[in-house]
Amino acid sequence: MSYNKIIIEKKIREFLIEDCNYIDVSSKFIDKEAQTSSKIIVKSDGYVSGLEELKILYDLLKVTTNLLKKDADEVKKGDIIVALKGKIKDILFGERVGLNLITHMSSITSTVRDFVKKVKDSGKNVKIACTRKTIPGMRIFEKKAAEYGQGDPHRFSLDDMILLKDTHLRYYNGNVEKILKDVKKLASFTKKIEIEVEKVNDVLIAAENGADIIMLDNMSPDMVEDAINLLKINNLRESVLIEISGGITLENIIDYLISEPDIISIGELTQFPSHKMDFSLRFD
């Protein structure tokens, strides 16, 4: 997956500086030339990601990295995913940053895969997407991890597309038709327009006034079904993509899949991934 390695390396450098401003006082007693080999071991079942980041990190520290797994691989408790060889001080210097990254990224990847599996098992063709609910400074890693989980990254930033939320609509006193007409006058032809609606009838107004994507926000499964049926009755279902979001979990996602939206976006995937992964570094 070809994310910008220059940005990734820059951020990893910043993480290392954050973790150690001047000197690792805990390792001061270790001979600076002392070397060892070590390995990173999986402590829970799931899917791994962040291995490319781990290699970039230890390349910066001149530690030899042998990746025994690939990003997006399924792993089991006890698996060795990385073998390291180099100066003890350098391995320890990168340990916490490296483990933090692969733990967080792998937890996201594993959580997304849990949702994707639910969709596949249901036989429906619905995309699982993350959102912009990411930890500041971590978005590139979190979006990448979601893609390794077979999810869609959705928007990376406010520049990507036009998404009119409830806050924008309040400025227009809830007038879906007017906001879409005004936005289309100024929008570049390169930008899709998505609008978030909370009322079933607003779905029809949005579709009739040029929305490319309609987000059904915090609607119940029955409301989602009513909204999609309204589009079908008016021969507009194929003219828009339907995204649903808000309050969707592994426990209730099947209820939302019945009406076959195009996309289900879930903030939990990057904010609070429910599938917790864990790793440890051990010297040989």
Buried (B, 14 or more C-beta within 10 A) or exposed (E): EEBEEEEBBEBBBEBBEEBBEEEEEEBEEBEEEEEBEBBBBBEBBBBBBBBBBBBBBBBBBEBEBEBBBEBBBEBEEEBBBBBBBBBBBBBBBBBBBBBBBBBBBBBBBBBBBBBBEBBEEBEBEBBBBBBBBBEEEBBBBBBBBBBBBBBBBBBEEEEEBBBBEBEBBEEBEBBBBEBBEEBEEEBEEEBEBBBBBBEBEBBBBBBBBBBBBBBBBBBEBEBBBBBBBBBEEEEBBEEBBBBBBBBBEBEEBBBBBBBBBBBBBBBBBBBEBEBEBBBEBEEE
